[in-house]
Amino acid sequence: MSKVRLFEPKPEVLQALRGSGLGVSLGIRNEDLSTLASSTDAARTWLTTNYYPYIPDLNVLYITAGNEVIPGSNAQYVVPALKNIQAVLTQDKKTGVLPTTVVSGAVFQDTYPPSGATFTSEALPIMTDLIAFLKGVGGPLLVNIYPYFAYAANPSAISLDFALLQPNATGFMDGSLKYTNLFDAMYDAAVWAVEKAGGEGLNVYVSETGWPSGGNGAGTTPDTAAAYVNNFYKLNMNGPGSPKRPDASPDAYVFALFNENQKPAGVEQNFGVFYPSMKSVYSNPWCPSAPPRPTGINYGLLGDNLPTPTDAVALVKRCGMSKVRLFEPKPEVLQALRGSGLGVSLGIRNEDLSTLASSTDAARTWLTTNYYPYIPDLNVLYITAGNEVIPGSNAQYVVPALKNIQAVLTQDKKTGVLPTTVVSGAVFQDTYPPSGATFTSEALPIMTDLIAFLKGVGGPLLVNIYPYFAYAANPSAISLDFALLQPNATGFMDGSLKYTNLFDAMYDAAVWAVEKAGGEGLNVYVSETGWPSGGNGAGTTPDTAAAYVNNFYKLNMNGPGSPKRPDASPDAYVFALFNENQKPAGVEQNFGVFYPSMKSVYSNPWCPSG
């Protein structure tokens, strides 16, 4: 999941979300609307308490003025509160966050067929003013859409299959538009009503949808909840859009993360995807019980046939990746990532390191060109000083460049982004068994200084880990199953630690070397890992690449950690998004999960082609 919706600004929740890379929809409580509607001073107080302290390392997409307050006694305050919030955001030059509100189905009438939908007479005046405001600021309207409640209110007229979005359901025609599920019908009814009230072109996003797993008999079981939520997930992830807006890709939020026992008894307590224990209420392939580890992907640009950055970013989001790593700060890529909710690892080119090492003025120039113009609506997690430059002729510049970058970030009070660098396996020696690993004599002095710097600023060390290259260099000693992370592979013991795959062995070797150089407790993250689908015979086929990447994805998402750090949850980036035809011929051109056409190179359950 790339986004989370909050109903109120709890400080402990906002703190936990800092640096997560998740896009946040931040709610204003219904009871606070009248105060916020009274003045811009009240709006400023709310923002300086609940929003400003957490940016730029909290990626707030929307500020929502209440939940389902139109129509009702608080409805009159919604638009004035939004106008005051927007006025303060404009004065303070806080861009990238959009004020809006959340409405329920109670604002609509005559929704069958969808083309007949309008706002109720009670809701229409406020909704007309709201839509005019949203069009003026470019914000979406957020709508709660629940096929369950429509079905429960009229089960004799609405089939359960149609409500559950089952592919075999019998649908209906509305003019030339065919409706095969109830969600699309309800969504398009909202769109039609919005357009009739002056909202042509206004984005309509889905703030809540879900199905209860209990509380009302045979229609509310874990199986029916699983059917609805999993069908909705496939519908929302894989498209196309609704019959009326087939090209739209609306933001959508499933309700809810957990079952909540303080809600009214019955179905209201049973909308959670998870129990409070974090065990799944029902089986789902997209959100397993184990707390997921964050998995990202490397986005390289060494190809003359690659998709546009906008299409590439959309693909990353559709695949459920939460982060993307860039090797250099291409403006068109950074622009495409704005507002995406993706965490970004932003690379400094190797050839720029000597300049950045020379002065803080050079570091400031780089930051004001490549980072500052894109925040707060670009969520940069790391700034990486080069790629695999230690050891080598540029290695001497890494730590000075990082220190200059950090000095400018500190002066400018830019928190939440961590400077670091990326190293390859060339810095390590004596890696079998992993506990014997150290840094090479050439790398050790610089790595010791680097580790001390990273510990001082709280940054991680990023390491490229490629079991493929270890296997290709010594296939007689390393089994293919062990290198591919296959569950049936024969492993080995290192003292009391058992290694069942080569990735864990290589990762722990890096950890051991880091700790021996003073890096106890330092986070070691994986900046690249992958397997080529061609270029070197039988060991490099789409099937071997699929085996490695899919096994790694399961390992990284579902845990546990490595034998040496079983409780760690390292960031990790698969290499790479696309095959790149301007790389050296052979395996280097064949690490992509996708062809440049955006067709999958191999089958994978977590990132399908269409």
N, C-alpha and C positions, 0 to 999 in steps of 0.2 A: 504494500500500500504506500502511496506517495503523499497522502494528505490525511488530516484528522480534523474533525469539527468539534469545537468546545462550546458548551452552552453558557459558560461564564468564565471569567478570567481568574482562575485559582492560581495563586503565585507558585505553589509547589508543582503544579502541572506545567505551567509556562517554563519554569526552571528546568524541568525534565526534558522539555522539547528543545531547549537551546542546543544548537549544533547538530540536531538530529537529521537535518536535511528535509524534514517533512514540511509540506505546506500546511498552514493553519488557518482555519476559519474560526475567528475569535468572537464569541458572543457577548453581547450586552444583556444583562438580566432584564426581564420585562419590567420589574419594579423600579428600575433605574431610568426608564425612558422619560418620565415626566421631568426629572431633574435635568437630564441632558437636553431636553427640548427647550429649557428655560433660557439658556445663554451659552455663548461660546466659552465663557469662563468655566462653566460646568463641564463642557466637552473637553476642554484642555486639561482639567483636573483628572478626568477619567483616562485620557490618553497618556498623561505623564505618570499615572499610577500603573496602568495595565498594559501599555504597549511600548512606549519609548524606552523603558529600562531594559527591554529584552532584545532590541534590535542593535546591530544587523544580524545577530546570530540566531534570531527567531524569524522564520520566513512566514509572515502573516499575509495571506492572500486577500481575505475579506474580514471586515468588521461588521457583524450582523446586529442590527438594532432590534433585539427581541426575537422571540420564537412564537409564531402563530398568534400574533396579537391583533391581526386584521381578519374579520371585524371584531370589535369588542371595545371595552371601556378605555383601554390604553392605545387604541388605534390612532387617535388624533395626535399622539406624540411622535409617531414613527418618522414622518417626513421632516418635521422640525429638528428632531434629534439627529437625523442623518445630515441635514444641511449644516448643523453646528459642527458635527464631527468633520465633515468635508472642509468647512471653512478653516478649521484649525490645521488640518493636514496640509491644506494649500499654503497657509501662512508659514508653516514650519517646513515647507518643501519636502514633505514625506510622500514620495511617489511609490507606486507599485502596489499599494494596498487599496482595496475598493470597498466603500461602505455600501451596505445593502440591508435587506431584511429577509425573513423566512415566512412564507405563507403556507397555509394548509389548503386542503380541498374545500374548506368551508367558504372560500371566496368565489368559487365557481358555481355555475348553474347550467342546466341544459347540456350536459357533457356527452350525451349519446344522441346522435353520432358526434364525434369530436368537433367537426366543423361547425356545429351549432352552439358551442360553448361561449358563454359570456361571463362577466363578473356579476355577482348578485347586486341588486340595487343598493343594499347597505354598503357593500365593499367598493362599488364603482368609483365614487368621488375620490376616496383616498388612494385607490389603486391607480387612477388616472394621474394624480399628482405624483405618486411614487414612480410610476413609469417614466414620466417626464424628467424627474430628477435623475433616475438611473441612466437614461439615455444621455443626459447632459454630462455625467461623469464617466460614462463608459462601463458602468457596473452591471452585473447580471441580476436577474431576479432569481431567488432561491425558493424552490417549491418542494414541499414534502408530499411524496406520491406513494400511496399504500394500496396496491391491489387487494391486499388481505381484507381491509375494512370494507371495500366495495363488494367483494365476494361474500363476506360474512353478513352483510346487510341484505343481500339478495341472492342466496345460493341457488334458488330455483331458476333464475334467469342467467346467471353467469356460471359457466362450467369451471370446475376446479382446475382442469388442465389449462384453460385459457388464462386463469388468474395466476397460475404457477409458471407461466411462460414456456410450457412444454411444447416441443416442436411439432407434436401431432395434434395440437388443438385446432378446433374448427373456428375460423375467424369470420370477419364480415367486411363488406366494402362500404366505404364512405366516399361516394363519387368514384373517382378513379384510384383512390388509395385503399390498399388492402391492409387490414389489421389482423395480425396472427397472435397477438397477446395483449393482455389488459394494460400492462405498463405503457406500451407505446400509445394505446388509445387515450390513457389518462394524461400522458405527457403532451400529446398533440392537442388535447382539449385545452390544456393550460396555454400552449403556444397560440392557439386560435383566439382565446380570450384576450391575451396580452396584445396581439396584433390589432384586434378590434378596438382596443383602448389606446391606440397610438404607439404601440411597441414594436412596430415592424423592425426587424433586425436586432432586437434586444435579445441577448443571450438568456436562456432559461435553463438554470442548472438545478440538479436534484440534491437537496440538502438532506433528505432522509428517504430511505426505502428499505423494506425488510419484511420478514414473515415470522410470526411467533412459533416457537417449538412446543408450546403447551398452553393450557388455560382455557381451551374452548373445544374440546372433543376431537373428533377424528380429523378435522381439517387443520389442526394445530399440533403437529407431532414433529420430532426431529427430522423425519423423512420429508415432510412437506416444507419445512423451513429450509432444509438442504436443497430441495428441488428449486425453490424460488431463488434463494440467494446465489446458488451456483449458476442457474440459468441467467439470472440478471448479470452476474459477473461476466459470463461469456458474451452476453448481448452488449454490455457496455464496453468491454475491452476490444472486441473483435469487429463490431459494427455489422452492417452499415447503421446509420442513425435511424431516427423514426421515419415513418412514411411521409410526414409533412416536411421534416428537415433531415433528409437522408445524408447530407454532408456534414451535419453538426456532430460534434464530439463533446457533449456536455460533461462538465465536472459532475461527479455523483458520489454520494456518501452513503454506505450501507449503515443501517441502524440495527444493532449497535455492537460495540466491542464486547461488552459483558452483560449477562443477566444482572438486574439490579433489584435487590430484595426490598428496597424502600419505596418502590413504585406501587401503585394500586395492585392488589392481588388479581390474578388472572393473566390474560395475554400480555399486559404491560410489563410483567416481570420476566417475560420469556422471549424477548427479541434478541438476546445476546448470541453472537457467534461463539463466544467462549463462556464457560463458567468462571466465577471469580478465582478458581484455582488455576486458570489459564489452560485448562483442558478443553478441547473442542466440544461443543454441544452436539455437533454432527460432522460427518466427514466432509471435508472440502479440500480440493487439490491446490487451492491458491493461498491458503492461510493455515498451515499445519499447527498442531498444538504447541510444539516447542517454540519458545520466543525466537523469532527469526533473526538471523544475523544479517547485517546490511551487505548486500552484494551489488557492486556497480560494474561498469563496463568501460573499457578504453575506447575512445573515439579518435582514431587516427585519420589523417587527411592525405596520405601519400597515394593518391589515386586520381586519375583524370576522368573517371566515370562515376564518381560518387553522387549519392542523392544530395539535394539541398540540405543545409543545416536544419532548416525548419522541419523537413521530412525526417531527418535522422533523429532529431530530438523527440518528435512524435513517436517514432518507433521505440526509442528507449523507454518512454513513458508507458507505451502499450505493453511492453515486456515486463512491467512491474519493477524495473530497476530503480533504485533510489538515488544513484550517484553516477556521475560520468567523469572520466579523467581525460584532460586535454594536455597535449604535449607542448602547445604554444597558444598564445592569446590571439586567435584570429577574431577580428571584430564581428564578422558575420555569424560565427558560431556563438560568441558571447551574447549577441543580440537575440539569437534564436532560443537561447537558454533562459532569457529573462522571463520571470514569472512562471517558469516550468515547475517549480518546487523541487527540482533535482539539486542535490548537493554536488558541487564542482571541485575537482582537484585541478588547479590552474598551473600549468607549467611555464617556467622560464626557459627559453632556448639555451642550449649549452653554449652557443657562441656569444650570448649576452652576459655570461657570468663575470668575465673579467671587468666589464664596465660597471656592473652592479657592485662588484667588490671594491671599486675605487673610491666611492663616496656615498654618503646618504643622499646627496643631491641627485645622483644617478638613480638611486633606489626610489626616490620620490617621483622622478620623472616616469619611471616604469609603472609605479602604482597609479599615478594620476592619469596615465594613458590606458592602462590595461585592466584596472580593478575598480577604482573609485567611480568612474562614470556609470558603472552597471549596478551598483548597490543602491538601495537595499533589495532590489528585486532580482538580484543574482546571488545565490547562496553559496559563496566560496568557502569551502572547508579548509583547504590547504593551498598554499603557494609553494610549488616545488622547484627548487633551484637546480635545474638540469635533470638529465636522465642518464644514469649509469656513467657518470664522469669520474667516479672513484674506483680504482686508481686510474691515473691518466694525466695528461698535460693540463687539463682544466681543473683537476681536483683541488689545487691550492686555492681556488677562488670560491669554493662552495661555502665554507663557514664564514668568511668575510662578507660574501653577498647576503647570506642569511641574516647576519648581524645587522647589516644596513637596512634590509627590509624590515626586520623586527623593530629597529630603532624608529623608523618612520611610522610604522603602524602604532607604536606606543605613543609617539608625539601627537598623532592625529586621533588618538583614542578609538582606533578601529579594532574592536574586540571580536573574538569568535573565529577568526581565521588564523591558522597555524602555519608558520613557515617550516619547511622540511626539505629533504631531497630524496632521490630514488637511487638505490644501489642494486647491483646485480650480484649473481653468485661469485663473480670474480674477486670480491673482497674477502671471501671465506676460504679456509683451508682445513684439512683433516676433518671432513664432515661426516665420516663414517667411523664409529657410531656418532650420532648427533652430539652426545655429551663431550666429544673430543674437539669440537669445532672451535676455531679461533679466527681472528682476522689475519690476513697475510701480513708479512713484515712491511710491505710497501704501503698497504692500506691502513695499518694500525694507528699511526700517529694522527692522521686526519680523522679517522673514525672515532678515536678517543676524544678529540676536540669537538667533533660533531655531536657525539652522544652527550657530552657535558652541556652543549648549547641546547639540545632538544630537551634535556631534563629541566633546564632552567626555564624554558618557555612553556613546557607541558606538551610539546609536540611529539608525534610518533616518528619512528623511522619507517620509511617505505621501502619494501624489498620486492624485487622481481623474482618469482620462484617458478621454474619451468622443469617439472619432471621429464618432459619430452627430451630436452637436451641432455639430461643426465642419462636417460635410457639410450638415446641414439649414440652417445659416446661409449657406452659399455653394455651392449645388449646381451652379451654372454653372461654378465654378472647380475643384471637387473632384469627380472621377469616383466613381460609386457603387462600382465595383470596387476602387478605391484605398482607399476608406473601409472596405469590407468585408474587406480583407486578402486579396482574391482573388489567386491566383498569376499570373493573366494580366494584372494591372493595369499600366498604364504609370507608371513612377516618375520620379524626378528625382535629379540629383546636387547635393550640397552639398560643394563642394571635391572631395575624393577619396572621399567617402562616398556610396553609392548607397542611395536610399530607395525601396522597392518597396511600402510600405503606410503608411497614415496613422498607425497606432498607433506604429510605430517613430519616425516623424517627431515626433510629439507627445511621446513619452517622452524622446527625445534633446534636444528643446527644453527640457524640464524639467531635464535633467542639465546642459546648458550654463548655464542661468540659475543653478542651484545652485553650480556651480563658479566662476562669476564673482562670487558673493557669499561666497567663502571656503570652499565645500563640496567641495573636491577630495577624492576618496576616499569621500565620504559615500554610503551606500547610499540609492538612490531606489527605493521600492517602490510597487506599484500597488494602492491601496486599493479602487478601483472601476473597472470597465470593463464595458460591455455594449451591447446594442442593443435598442430596443423592437420588439415584435411587432405593434404596432397604435398608432393614435392620430394618424397624420399621413400618410395616403395610401399611395401605392405603395412608398415607401421604408421603410415600417414594417409589414412583414408577418411571419408566422411564418417564411417562407423567408429574408427578409433577416436576421432575428434569428438563425436557425440558421446562416446563412453566416458572420456575424461571430463569434458565440460559438464555433462549432466551429473556425473558422480561428484565432481567438485561442488556443483551448485547444491546438491543434497547435503554434502558434508558441511559446507559453509552456512547453509540456512538452518540446518536442524541440529547441529552439534552432536556430541559434546566437542570441546575444543581439542587442542593437540594433547598428546600424552604429558608433555611438560607443563603446559598451561591449559588444563582442562576447563577452567572457568572463564577463559578469555573469549572475547567475541570480536575478533579483528575485522576491521574494514577489509574488503577484498574487491578487486576489479578484474573481471575476465578480460583477456586479450583475444580478440578485438571485435569491435562492432562489425566491420566490413573487411572482406578481402581487399587488399590495396595493391594495384598493379604497378605502382611506381617503386615498390620495394624491390630488393634483390630477388632475382628469379629463384624458384625453389620453395622451400617451406615458408620463407618469410612472406610470400604472397598469399599464403593459405591458412592464416590463423582466424579469419573472420567467422563469426556466427552466421552472418548474412553475406550473400552476394551484393554487389552494388545495386542490383535491381530490387533489393529488400526481400528477396526470396531466401528462405532458410537454406543454409548449406547442408544441414542435416536435421533430422527430427529431434525436437526438444519439447518437453511438455510445458516449459515455463516461458517460452518466447516464440509462439507460433508465427508463421509467415503472414497470415492475413487476419 
